[in-house]
């Protein structure tokens, strides 16, 4: 609401819109991320790995980062690569993309 009371020359810049191509790429990444998270979660469950500390150790990263990676809902640049590395570390195949 504060931006509405500012003079036009002091308005914050508009958030740039992403291109349709970038939107499709992000949608495809989201699907891959969901598949990887499910595969990693299944593997961790089968191994009895449940605590954040154990998950972090199994994925080779700090506990908070590992649990955040597996529970995050928002798309982030590089998340697919991190999940692929985690899957490889666990010795599981990345799901068909």
N, CA, C and O atoms as a MOPAC input file, in Angstrom:
PM7 MOZYME 1SCF
protein

 N      0.81700 1    -1.19000 1     0.00000 1
 C      0.00000 1     0.00000 1     0.00000 1
 C      0.86500 1     1.26100 1     0.00000 1
 O      0.44700 1     2.29500 1    -0.52100 1
 N      2.03900 1     1.18700 1     0.56500 1
 C      2.89500 1     2.37800 1     0.61200 1
 C      3.26900 1     2.84800 1    -0.77500 1
 O      3.39200 1     4.05000 1    -1.01000 1
 N      3.45500 1     1.91100 1    -1.70700 1
 C      3.86300 1     2.28600 1    -3.05700 1
 C      2.79600 1     3.11700 1    -3.74700 1
 O      3.10900 1     3.90100 1    -4.64300 1
 N      1.55000 1     2.96000 1    -3.34900 1
 C      0.47600 1     3.71000 1    -3.97800 1
 C      0.53600 1     5.18800 1    -3.60100 1
 O      0.04200 1     6.02900 1    -4.35300 1
 N      1.12100 1     5.51800 1    -2.47200 1
 C      1.17000 1     6.90500 1    -2.03500 1
 C      2.43300 1     7.62000 1    -2.51700 1
 O      2.58000 1     8.82200 1    -2.30000 1
 N      3.33600 1     6.90000 1    -3.16300 1
 C      4.56100 1     7.51700 1    -3.66300 1
 C      4.30500 1     8.23000 1    -4.98500 1
 O      3.47100 1     7.79800 1    -5.78100 1
 N      5.02700 1     9.32100 1    -5.21200 1
 C      4.93400 1     9.97000 1    -6.52300 1
 C      5.45400 1     9.02500 1    -7.61000 1
 O      6.28400 1     8.16300 1    -7.32200 1
 N      4.98800 1     9.17000 1    -8.84600 1
 C      5.38200 1     8.25500 1    -9.92600 1
 C      6.88700 1     8.11300 1   -10.12300 1
 O      7.36100 1     7.03600 1   -10.48600 1
 N      7.65200 1     9.19000 1    -9.88600 1
 C      9.09800 1     9.10200 1   -10.09400 1
 C      9.80900 1     8.34300 1    -8.97800 1
 O     10.99600 1     8.04500 1    -9.10800 1
 N      9.11200 1     8.02000 1    -7.87700 1
 C      9.71400 1     7.28300 1    -6.77100 1
 C      9.14100 1     5.88200 1    -6.61700 1
 O      9.44300 1     5.19700 1    -5.64000 1
 N      8.32900 1     5.45100 1    -7.55300 1
 C      7.71900 1     4.11900 1    -7.50000 1
 C      8.80100 1     3.05800 1    -7.65400 1
 O      9.72700 1     3.23000 1    -8.44700 1
 N      8.69500 1     1.95700 1    -6.90200 1
 C      9.66700 1     0.87900 1    -7.07500 1
 C      9.49900 1     0.25900 1    -8.46200 1
 O      8.39500 1     0.25200 1    -9.00800 1
 N     10.58000 1    -0.25800 1    -9.03000 1
 C     10.46500 1    -0.84000 1   -10.36800 1
 C      9.55000 1    -2.06400 1   -10.35600 1
 O      9.49200 1    -2.80700 1    -9.37600 1
 N      8.84800 1    -2.25500 1   -11.45400 1
 C      7.95400 1    -3.40700 1   -11.57100 1
 C      8.78000 1    -4.68400 1   -11.65200 1
 O      9.87100 1    -4.70700 1   -12.22100 1
 N      8.23800 1    -5.73300 1   -11.07300 1
 C      8.91900 1    -7.02200 1   -11.11000 1
 C      8.87900 1    -7.53700 1   -12.54700 1
 O      7.80300 1    -7.63600 1   -13.13800 1
 N     10.04100 1    -7.86600 1   -13.11400 1
 C     10.03900 1    -8.33200 1   -14.50400 1
 C      9.33300 1    -9.67300 1   -14.63500 1
 O      9.49500 1   -10.56100 1   -13.79800 1
 N      8.55700 1    -9.80300 1   -15.68700 1
 C      7.84600 1   -11.05800 1   -15.93400 1
 C      8.79200 1   -12.03000 1   -16.62200 1
 O      9.66400 1   -11.63600 1   -17.39600 1
 N      8.59900 1   -13.31400 1   -16.32000 1
 C      9.43000 1   -14.32000 1   -16.96500 1
 C      8.79600 1   -14.68400 1   -18.30900 1
 O      7.58200 1   -14.59100 1   -18.49100 1
 N      9.63100 1   -15.08800 1   -19.21500 1
 C      9.16000 1   -15.43700 1   -20.55500 1
 C      8.39400 1   -16.76100 1   -20.51400 1
 O      8.56900 1   -17.54900 1   -19.58400 1
 N      7.55600 1   -17.00700 1   -21.50800 1
 C      6.85400 1   -18.29500 1   -21.57100 1
 C      7.81900 1   -19.47800 1   -21.61800 1
 O      7.54900 1   -20.53100 1   -21.04000 1
 N      8.93700 1   -19.30000 1   -22.30500 1
 C      9.93900 1   -20.37300 1   -22.38900 1
 C     10.51500 1   -20.67000 1   -21.00600 1
 O     10.66200 1   -21.83300 1   -20.62800 1
 N     10.84100 1   -19.62100 1   -20.25300 1
 C     11.37600 1   -19.79200 1   -18.90000 1
 C     10.32600 1   -20.41300 1   -17.98500 1
 O     10.65500 1   -21.23700 1   -17.13100 1
 N      9.07600 1   -20.02700 1   -18.15700 1
 C      7.98600 1   -20.59700 1   -17.35800 1
 C      7.86500 1   -22.09800 1   -17.62200 1
 O      7.69000 1   -22.87400 1   -16.68300 1
 N      7.95500 1   -22.51400 1   -18.87400 1
 C      7.89200 1   -23.94100 1   -19.21300 1
 C      9.07800 1   -24.69300 1   -18.62700 1
 O      8.92900 1   -25.81800 1   -18.15000 1
 N     10.26900 1   -24.07100 1   -18.66300 1
 C     11.46500 1   -24.71100 1   -18.09800 1
 C     11.30800 1   -24.91000 1   -16.59300 1
 O     11.66000 1   -25.96200 1   -16.05900 1
 N     10.78400 1   -23.90500 1   -15.92200 1
 C     10.58500 1   -24.01600 1   -14.47000 1
 C      9.53400 1   -25.06800 1   -14.13400 1
 O      9.68300 1   -25.80600 1   -13.16000 1
 N      8.47100 1   -25.14000 1   -14.93700 1
 C      7.45500 1   -26.17300 1   -14.72000 1
 C      8.05400 1   -27.56400 1   -14.88300 1
 O      7.76600 1   -28.46400 1   -14.09300 1
 N      8.88700 1   -27.74100 1   -15.90500 1
 C      9.54200 1   -29.03200 1   -16.11500 1
 C     10.47700 1   -29.34600 1   -14.95000 1
 O     10.53600 1   -30.48500 1   -14.48900 1
 N     11.20300 1   -28.34200 1   -14.47700 1
 C     12.09000 1   -28.52600 1   -13.32000 1
 C     11.29500 1   -28.93500 1   -12.08500 1
 O     11.73700 1   -29.79100 1   -11.31900 1
 N     10.12800 1   -28.33100 1   -11.88600 1
 C      9.30200 1   -28.67200 1   -10.72200 1
 C      8.90500 1   -30.14500 1   -10.75000 1
 O      8.93400 1   -30.82000 1    -9.72100 1
 N      8.53500 1   -30.63800 1   -11.92700 1
 C      8.16400 1   -32.05500 1   -12.04300 1
 C      9.34800 1   -32.96600 1   -11.73000 1
 O      9.20000 1   -33.96500 1   -11.02600 1
 N     10.51200 1   -32.62300 1   -12.25000 1
 C     11.71700 1   -33.41100 1   -11.97300 1
 C     12.02800 1   -33.36500 1   -10.48400 1
 O     12.38600 1   -34.38100 1    -9.89000 1
 N     11.89200 1   -32.18800 1    -9.88000 1
 C     12.16800 1   -32.04600 1    -8.45000 1
 C     11.23200 1   -32.92100 1    -7.62300 1
 O     11.66500 1   -33.56400 1    -6.66600 1
 N      9.95300 1   -32.94900 1    -7.98800 1
 C      8.99800 1   -33.76800 1    -7.24700 1
 C      9.38500 1   -35.23800 1    -7.33600 1
 O      9.37400 1   -35.95000 1    -6.33200 1
 N      9.72600 1   -35.69000 1    -8.53800 1
 C     10.11000 1   -37.09600 1    -8.71800 1
 C     11.36900 1   -37.43500 1    -7.92200 1
 O     11.44800 1   -38.48500 1    -7.28500 1
 N     12.35600 1   -36.53100 1    -7.96500 1
 C     13.59400 1   -36.77200 1    -7.23000 1
 C     13.34700 1   -36.78000 1    -5.72000 1
 O     13.87100 1   -37.64200 1    -5.01400 1
 N     12.56300 1   -35.84000 1    -5.22800 1
 C     12.26200 1   -35.78800 1    -3.79400 1
 C     11.56900 1   -37.06700 1    -3.34400 1
 O     11.87000 1   -37.60300 1    -2.27700 1
 N     10.64200 1   -37.55200 1    -4.16000 1
 C      9.93900 1   -38.78400 1    -3.80000 1
 C     10.89800 1   -39.97300 1    -3.78500 1
 O     10.84800 1   -40.79400 1    -2.87000 1
 N     11.76400 1   -40.07200 1    -4.78400 1
 C     12.71800 1   -41.18500 1    -4.84900 1
 C     13.69500 1   -41.12600 1    -3.68100 1
 O     13.99300 1   -42.14900 1    -3.06500 1
 N     14.19200 1   -39.93500 1    -3.37800 1
 C     15.12700 1   -39.77100 1    -2.26300 1
 C     14.42400 1   -40.09000 1    -0.94600 1
 O     14.97200 1   -40.79900 1    -0.10300 1
 N     13.21800 1   -39.56900 1    -0.77200 1
 C     12.46100 1   -39.84200 1     0.45400 1
 C     12.19600 1   -41.32200 1     0.65300 1
 O     12.30100 1   -41.83500 1     1.76700 1
 N     11.84900 1   -42.01400 1    -0.43800 1
 C     11.61200 1   -43.45800 1    -0.35600 1
 C     12.87700 1   -44.19100 1     0.07800 1
 O     12.83700 1   -45.07300 1     0.93600 1
 N     14.00000 1   -43.81100 1    -0.53000 1
 C     15.27700 1   -44.46000 1    -0.20500 1
 C     15.66900 1   -44.19800 1     1.24900 1
 O     16.13000 1   -45.10600 1     1.94100 1
 N     15.49000 1   -42.97700 1     1.70800 1
 C     15.81000 1   -42.66100 1     3.10300 1
 C     14.92300 1   -43.45800 1     4.05200 1
 O     15.39500 1   -43.96800 1     5.06800 1
 N     13.62800 1   -43.56700 1     3.71900 1
 C     12.71500 1   -44.36300 1     4.55300 1
 C     13.13600 1   -45.82400 1     4.60000 1
 O     13.13400 1   -46.43900 1     5.66600 1
 N     13.49500 1   -46.37900 1     3.45200 1
 C     13.91600 1   -47.78400 1     3.39800 1
 C     15.16300 1   -48.02900 1     4.23900 1
 O     15.33500 1   -49.10900 1     4.80400 1
 N     16.01900 1   -47.03600 1     4.32000 1
 C     17.24100 1   -47.16600 1     5.11500 1
 C     17.02600 1   -46.80800 1     6.58300 1
 O     17.94100 1   -46.95600 1     7.39300 1
 N     15.84000 1   -46.34400 1     6.93200 1
 C     15.54700 1   -45.97200 1     8.31700 1
 C     16.15300 1   -44.64700 1     8.72200 1
 O     16.35600 1   -44.39300 1     9.90900 1
 N     16.44100 1   -43.80700 1     7.76100 1
 C     17.04000 1   -42.49400 1     8.02100 1
 C     15.90300 1   -41.49200 1     8.15700 1
 O     15.19300 1   -41.20800 1     7.19300 1
 N     15.73600 1   -40.95200 1     9.37900 1
 C     14.58000 1   -40.08800 1     9.61800 1
 C     14.90600 1   -38.73200 1    10.22800 1
 O     14.18700 1   -37.76400 1     9.97600 1
 N     15.95400 1   -38.63400 1    11.01300 1
 C     16.24600 1   -37.35900 1    11.67400 1
 C     16.96800 1   -36.42100 1    10.72200 1
 O     17.65600 1   -36.87400 1     9.80800 1
 N     16.81800 1   -35.11200 1    10.93000 1
 C     17.51900 1   -34.15600 1    10.07700 1
 C     19.03300 1   -34.37700 1    10.04500 1
 O     19.65500 1   -34.23100 1     8.99300 1
 N     19.62500 1   -34.72300 1    11.17400 1
 C     21.07400 1   -34.95900 1    11.21400 1
 C     21.45800 1   -36.15900 1    10.34500 1
 O     22.44900 1   -36.11600 1     9.61600 1
 N     20.66800 1   -37.22300 1    10.43000 1
 C     20.93900 1   -38.41200 1     9.60700 1
 C     20.74200 1   -38.11100 1     8.12600 1
 O     21.52000 1   -38.56200 1     7.28500 1
 N     19.70500 1   -37.35000 1     7.81300 1
 C     19.43400 1   -36.99500 1     6.41500 1
 C     20.58100 1   -36.16500 1     5.86700 1
 O     21.05200 1   -36.40400 1     4.75500 1
 N     21.03200 1   -35.18700 1     6.65000 1
 C     22.15800 1   -34.35800 1     6.22400 1
 C     23.40600 1   -35.18200 1     5.99500 1
 O     24.11500 1   -34.97300 1     5.01100 1
 N     23.68600 1   -36.11800 1     6.89000 1
 C     24.87200 1   -36.97000 1     6.74300 1
 C     24.75300 1   -37.85600 1     5.50500 1
 O     25.72800 1   -38.04400 1     4.77800 1
 N     23.55400 1   -38.40300 1     5.26600 1
 C     23.36100 1   -39.27100 1     4.10200 1
 C     23.50000 1   -38.51300 1     2.78900 1
 O     23.96900 1   -39.06800 1     1.79500 1
 N     23.09100 1   -37.23900 1     2.78300 1
 C     23.15500 1   -36.45200 1     1.55600 1
 C     24.44700 1   -35.64100 1     1.44000 1
 O     24.70400 1   -35.01800 1     0.41000 1
 N     25.25000 1   -35.65300 1     2.49400 1
 C     26.52900 1   -34.95200 1     2.44900 1
 C     26.41100 1   -33.44600 1     2.52700 1
 O     27.17200 1   -32.72300 1     1.88300 1
 N     25.46400 1   -32.97200 1     3.30900 1
 C     25.29000 1   -31.52000 1     3.47000 1
 C     24.77200 1   -31.24200 1     4.87100 1
 O     24.32600 1   -32.16300 1     5.55700 1
 N     24.82300 1   -29.98900 1     5.30800 1
 C     24.29600 1   -29.67300 1     6.64100 1
 C     22.82500 1   -30.09200 1     6.76600 1
 O     22.08100 1   -30.07900 1     5.78500 1
 N     22.42400 1   -30.45900 1     7.97300 1
 C     21.08200 1   -30.96900 1     8.21400 1
 C     19.99900 1   -29.98600 1     7.75700 1
 O     19.03400 1   -30.38600 1     7.10600 1
 N     20.15600 1   -28.71900 1     8.09200 1
 C     19.14200 1   -27.72800 1     7.72700 1
 C     19.02600 1   -27.58700 1     6.21000 1
 O     17.92600 1   -27.46500 1     5.67100 1
 N     20.17000 1   -27.60400 1     5.53000 1
 C     20.16100 1   -27.48700 1     4.06700 1
 C     19.50900 1   -28.70900 1     3.42500 1
 O     18.74100 1   -28.58200 1     2.47200 1
 N     19.81800 1   -29.88700 1     3.95000 1
 C     19.26300 1   -31.12200 1     3.39100 1
 C     17.75300 1   -31.19300 1     3.58700 1
 O     17.02000 1   -31.50700 1     2.64900 1
 N     17.28900 1   -30.90600 1     4.78800 1
 C     15.84500 1   -30.96600 1     5.01300 1
 C     15.12500 1   -29.86800 1     4.24500 1
 O     14.01200 1   -30.07800 1     3.76200 1
 N     15.74100 1   -28.70900 1     4.12700 1
 C     15.15100 1   -27.63300 1     3.32700 1
 C     15.03700 1   -28.02200 1     1.86900 1
 O     14.02800 1   -27.74200 1     1.22100 1
 N     16.05900 1   -28.66100 1     1.35600 1
 C     16.05300 1   -29.09500 1    -0.04100 1
 C     14.92300 1   -30.08300 1    -0.30600 1
 O     14.28300 1   -30.03700 1    -1.35600 1
 N     14.68200 1   -30.97100 1     0.64800 1
 C     13.65700 1   -31.99700 1     0.45800 1
 C     12.23800 1   -31.51200 1     0.75500 1
 O     11.27300 1   -32.13400 1     0.31000 1
 N     12.09600 1   -30.41600 1     1.49700 1
 C     10.75600 1   -29.95100 1     1.87000 1
 C     10.34200 1   -28.65700 1     1.18400 1
 O      9.17400 1   -28.27400 1     1.25200 1
 N     11.25800 1   -27.99000 1     0.53700 1
 C     10.96700 1   -26.70200 1    -0.09500 1
 C      9.92700 1   -26.85500 1    -1.19400 1
 O      9.99800 1   -27.78300 1    -1.99900 1
 N      8.97200 1   -25.95500 1    -1.22700 1
 C      7.92100 1   -25.97700 1    -2.23700 1
 C      8.22400 1   -25.02100 1    -3.39300 1
 O      7.76100 1   -25.22900 1    -4.51400 1
 N      8.99000 1   -23.99000 1    -3.12000 1
 C      9.25200 1   -22.96500 1    -4.11200 1
 C     10.39400 1   -23.37400 1    -5.03700 1
 O     11.38100 1   -23.96400 1    -4.59800 1
 N     10.25000 1   -23.05700 1    -6.31600 1
 C     11.29200 1   -23.34600 1    -7.29400 1
 C     12.49800 1   -22.45800 1    -7.00600 1
 O     12.35100 1   -21.27100 1    -6.71500 1
 N     13.69100 1   -23.04500 1    -7.09000 1
 C     14.93200 1   -22.27600 1    -6.94400 1
 C     15.93800 1   -22.76400 1    -7.97000 1
 O     16.01600 1   -23.95300 1    -8.27900 1
 N     16.69100 1   -21.83400 1    -8.47900 1
 C     17.73900 1   -22.16400 1    -9.45200 1
 C     18.74600 1   -23.10700 1    -8.79500 1
 O     19.20300 1   -22.85200 1    -7.68000 1
 N     19.08700 1   -24.18300 1    -9.47700 1
 C     20.09300 1   -25.12400 1    -8.99700 1
 C     19.56300 1   -26.25000 1    -8.13000 1
 O     20.31600 1   -27.15700 1    -7.77300 1
 N     18.28300 1   -26.21300 1    -7.78300 1
 C     17.72800 1   -27.24600 1    -6.90600 1
 C     17.71800 1   -28.61500 1    -7.58100 1
 O     17.95600 1   -29.63000 1    -6.92600 1
 N     17.44500 1   -28.65100 1    -8.88200 1
 C     17.42600 1   -29.93700 1    -9.59500 1
 C     18.80600 1   -30.58400 1    -9.53100 1
 O     18.92500 1   -31.78500 1    -9.29200 1
 N     19.83300 1   -29.78900 1    -9.74400 1
 C     21.19300 1   -30.31300 1    -9.71400 1
 C     21.54800 1   -30.82900 1    -8.32100 1
 O     22.19300 1   -31.86900 1    -8.18900 1
 N     21.12700 1   -30.10000 1    -7.27900 1
 C     21.39300 1   -30.54400 1    -5.91100 1
 C     20.67800 1   -31.86100 1    -5.62300 1
 O     21.24700 1   -32.75900 1    -5.00200 1
 N     19.43500 1   -31.97200 1    -6.07200 1
 C     18.68000 1   -33.20200 1    -5.84600 1
 C     19.27900 1   -34.37000 1    -6.63100 1
 O     19.32300 1   -35.49400 1    -6.13000 1
 N     19.73900 1   -34.11300 1    -7.85400 1
 C     20.38800 1   -35.16400 1    -8.64900 1
 C     21.66100 1   -35.64600 1    -7.95900 1
 O     21.94600 1   -36.84300 1    -7.94100 1
 N     22.42600 1   -34.71400 1    -7.39100 1
 C     23.64400 1   -35.08600 1    -6.67100 1
 C     23.30900 1   -35.89800 1    -5.43100 1
 O     24.00400 1   -36.86200 1    -5.11000 1
 N     22.24700 1   -35.51400 1    -4.73300 1
 C     21.83200 1   -36.26300 1    -3.54400 1
 C     21.39700 1   -37.67300 1    -3.92400 1
 O     21.73100 1   -38.63700 1    -3.23600 1
 N     20.65200 1   -37.79000 1    -5.02000 1
 C     20.21000 1   -39.10900 1    -5.48800 1
 C     21.41200 1   -39.96800 1    -5.86300 1
 O     21.45600 1   -41.15400 1    -5.53800 1
 N     22.38100 1   -39.37400 1    -6.54300 1
 C     23.58200 1   -40.11900 1    -6.93200 1
 C     24.35100 1   -40.56800 1    -5.68900 1
 O     24.87400 1   -41.68200 1    -5.65100 1
 N     24.42000 1   -39.71700 1    -4.68600 1
 C     25.13200 1   -40.06800 1    -3.45000 1
 C     24.48000 1   -41.26400 1    -2.76100 1
 O     25.16100 1   -42.08700 1    -2.14900 1
 N     23.15200 1   -41.34900 1    -2.86800 1
 C     22.42600 1   -42.48500 1    -2.28600 1
 C     22.46500 1   -43.71200 1    -3.19000 1
 O     22.05200 1   -44.80100 1    -2.79000 1
 N     22.96100 1   -43.53000 1    -4.40900 1
 C     23.06800 1   -44.65500 1    -5.33200 1
 C     21.74900 1   -45.01300 1    -6.00700 1
 O     21.53900 1   -46.16100 1    -6.39800 1
 N     20.86600 1   -44.03400 1    -6.14100 1
 C     19.60500 1   -44.31700 1    -6.81600 1
 C     19.58500 1   -43.62400 1    -8.17000 1
 O     20.21200 1   -42.58300 1    -8.36300 1
 N     18.86400 1   -44.21300 1    -9.08600 1
 C     18.72600 1   -43.66200 1   -10.42100 1
 C     17.76500 1   -42.48000 1   -10.37700 1
 O     16.74600 1   -42.51900 1    -9.68700 1
 N     18.09400 1   -41.44800 1   -11.10800 1
 C     17.16700 1   -40.32700 1   -11.24100 1
 C     15.95200 1   -40.83200 1   -12.02200 1
 O     16.11200 1   -41.53400 1   -13.02000 1
 N     14.75600 1   -40.48900 1   -11.58700 1
 C     13.55900 1   -40.93500 1   -12.28700 1
 C     13.55600 1   -40.43600 1   -13.72900 1
 O     14.18900 1   -39.43000 1   -14.05100 1
 N     12.83600 1   -41.15300 1   -14.59100 1
 C     12.72300 1   -40.73100 1   -15.99500 1
 C     12.15600 1   -39.33900 1   -16.06900 1
 O     11.20900 1   -38.98600 1   -15.36700 1
 N     12.76600 1   -38.55200 1   -16.94700 1
 C     12.36100 1   -37.15100 1   -17.02600 1
 C     11.59600 1   -36.87100 1   -18.27400 1
 O     11.17800 1   -35.73600 1   -18.50000 1

